Amino acid sequence: MSEAAVFHYETEAEWKGDKALSLRGAKLPEIQAGAPPEFKGRDDNWSPEHLLVASLNSCYLLTLLAVAEFSKIPLVSVSSTAKGKLEKIPGASFQLTEIIVKPKVVLASANDAARMPRILEKAKDNCFISNAIKAVIKIEPKFSHQQT
């Protein structure tokens, strides 16, 4: 019988006064975080909202790279932007309701372009962050090729 894979990720947050925090993790660089300006914070700190959107963006991109590699699709470059929408829900609190991820993929070969829509969808389906949040996730890709 095989054992299920279980991983743990531990972080530490320390209040630094006002609405500022210091975030740490084992062997990771410390980053400054805090409330965004909309919630009486500073605009030069990573906010929880930015961190959540960045988590989804980076998870999606890393999953996309893994799916492309598994599918033997060589990539020249990949980058992505993501934008989250935080809104007050009537009768509830604020919720991140939508995140739009815009990956830009440059393929090594034009022959792989027809396979990319499925690869992009598989990346979304297998991204554990997108599976863990209730916000609507939209993928708006742009891809091109650099024929070799």
C-alpha positions as a printed NumPy array, in Angstrom:
array([[  0.   ,   0.   ,   0.   ],
       [  1.464,   3.356,  -0.968],
       [  1.608,   6.23 ,   1.476],
       [ -0.194,   9.481,   0.614],
       [  2.101,  12.454,   0.031],
       [  1.659,  15.075,   2.723],
       [  3.695,  18.266,   2.955],
       [  3.71 ,  21.043,   5.53 ],
       [  4.658,  24.695,   5.042],
       [  5.177,  26.81 ,   8.135],
       [  5.386,  30.575,   8.255],
       [  5.643,  33.182,  10.976],
       [  4.011,  36.604,  11.017],
       [  5.055,  39.265,  13.524],
       [  3.23 ,  42.528,  14.101],
       [  5.577,  45.521,  13.719],
       [  3.196,  48.299,  14.764],
       [  0.442,  50.131,  12.933],
       [ -0.755,  47.696,  10.282],
       [  2.68 ,  46.339,   9.382],
       [  3.894,  42.741,   9.597],
       [  7.098,  40.84 ,   9.058],
       [  6.699,  37.437,   7.366],
       [  9.247,  34.661,   7.679],
       [  9.655,  31.017,   6.826],
       [ 12.484,  28.587,   7.45 ],
       [ 15.412,  29.423,   5.134],
       [ 13.295,  32.058,   3.342],
       [ 14.02 ,  35.78 ,   3.133],
       [ 11.928,  37.973,   5.371],
       [  9.34 ,  40.116,   3.613],
       [  7.361,  43.087,   4.842],
       [  3.612,  42.839,   4.654],
       [  0.62 ,  44.708,   5.952],
       [ -2.759,  46.123,   5.183],
       [ -3.218,  47.782,   1.784],
       [ -4.001,  51.505,   1.606],
       [ -7.706,  50.713,   1.182],
       [ -7.644,  49.361,   4.749],
       [ -5.468,  52.1  ,   6.297],
       [ -2.187,  50.422,   5.445],
       [  0.829,  51.347,   3.356],
       [  1.225,  50.874,  -0.372],
       [  4.84 ,  49.682,  -0.134],
       [  4.132,  46.43 ,   1.728],
       [  2.858,  43.132,   0.381],
       [ -0.771,  42.859,   1.503],
       [ -2.618,  39.578,   2.144],
       [ -4.596,  40.354,  -1.009],
       [ -1.41 ,  40.72 ,  -3.094],
       [  0.075,  37.576,  -1.54 ],
       [ -3.013,  35.505,  -2.354],
       [ -3.109,  36.701,  -5.962],
       [  0.668,  36.123,  -6.251],
       [  0.237,  32.633,  -4.778],
       [ -2.323,  31.731,  -7.41 ],
       [ -0.276,  33.324, -10.196],
       [  2.923,  31.504,  -9.251],
       [  1.145,  28.186,  -8.616],
       [ -0.588,  28.379, -11.992],
       [  2.654,  29.224, -13.792],
       [  4.614,  26.427, -12.097],
       [  1.801,  23.97 , -12.855],
       [  1.747,  25.142, -16.473],
       [  5.496,  24.519, -16.731],
       [  5.069,  21.022, -15.269],
       [  2.17 ,  20.13 , -17.594],
       [  4.071,  21.429, -20.641],
       [  7.168,  19.454, -19.639],
       [  5.139,  16.278, -19.061],
       [  3.448,  16.838, -22.451],
       [  6.866,  17.327, -24.086],
       [  6.077,  20.849, -25.286],
       [  9.263,  22.935, -25.284],
       [  8.755,  26.5  , -24.151],
       [ 10.955,  29.488, -24.919],
       [  9.508,  31.796, -22.27 ],
       [  6.569,  32.076, -19.921],
       [  5.377,  35.046, -17.869],
       [  2.086,  35.934, -16.297],
       [  0.13 ,  38.743, -14.701],
       [ -2.787,  38.222, -12.359],
       [ -5.398,  40.609, -11.03 ],
       [ -7.685,  39.863,  -8.102],
       [-11.043,  41.493,  -7.426],
       [-11.892,  42.063,  -3.743],
       [-15.44 ,  43.134,  -3.048],
       [-17.866,  43.485,  -0.182],
       [-20.51 ,  40.802,  -0.446],
       [-23.987,  41.858,   0.778],
       [-24.7  ,  40.179,   4.101],
       [-21.122,  38.926,   4.349],
       [-17.596,  40.241,   4.558],
       [-15.074,  41.131,   1.897],
       [-14.225,  38.286,  -0.468],
       [-11.82 ,  37.815,  -3.309],
       [-14.433,  36.988,  -5.953],
       [-12.377,  36.758,  -9.138],
       [ -8.787,  36.368, -10.228],
       [ -7.828,  36.827, -13.856],
       [ -4.538,  35.206, -14.829],
       [ -2.95 ,  36.28 , -18.097],
       [ -0.122,  33.934, -19.034],
       [  2.107,  34.783, -21.992],
       [  3.705,  31.694, -23.466],
       [  6.232,  31.534, -26.278],
       [  6.433,  28.049, -27.769],
       [  9.531,  26.662, -29.398],
       [  7.481,  25.285, -32.296],
       [  4.32 ,  26.362, -34.083],
       [  3.409,  22.662, -34.229],
       [  2.472,  22.763, -30.533],
       [  0.056,  25.717, -30.774],
       [ -3.019,  23.516, -31.266],
       [ -2.248,  21.655, -28.012],
       [ -1.877,  24.782, -25.864],
       [ -5.553,  25.395, -25.   ],
       [ -5.722,  21.931, -23.393],
       [ -2.359,  22.436, -21.64 ],
       [ -3.538,  25.781, -20.225],
       [ -6.771,  24.199, -18.974],
       [ -4.94 ,  21.244, -17.4  ],
       [ -2.691,  23.686, -15.583],
       [ -5.743,  25.454, -14.134],
       [ -7.36 ,  22.147, -13.136],
       [ -4.192,  20.937, -11.405],
       [ -3.128,  24.151,  -9.652],
       [ -3.702,  23.412,  -5.967],
       [ -4.163,  27.091,  -5.089],
       [ -6.979,  27.521,  -7.635],
       [ -8.531,  24.351,  -6.218],
       [ -8.296,  25.723,  -2.662],
       [-10.073,  29.064,  -3.075],
       [-13.632,  29.92 ,  -3.962],
       [-12.903,  32.911,  -6.208],
       [-13.708,  32.468,  -9.889],
       [-10.459,  31.847, -11.773],
       [-10.284,  33.063, -15.372],
       [ -7.363,  32.282, -17.66 ],
       [ -6.817,  34.725, -20.518],
       [ -3.743,  33.401, -22.317],
       [ -1.668,  34.785, -25.128],
       [  0.715,  32.425, -26.785],
       [  2.97 ,  32.603, -29.768],
       [  5.826,  30.564, -31.147],
       [  9.435,  31.002, -31.986],
       [  9.995,  28.54 , -34.781],
       [ 13.343,  26.786, -34.493]])
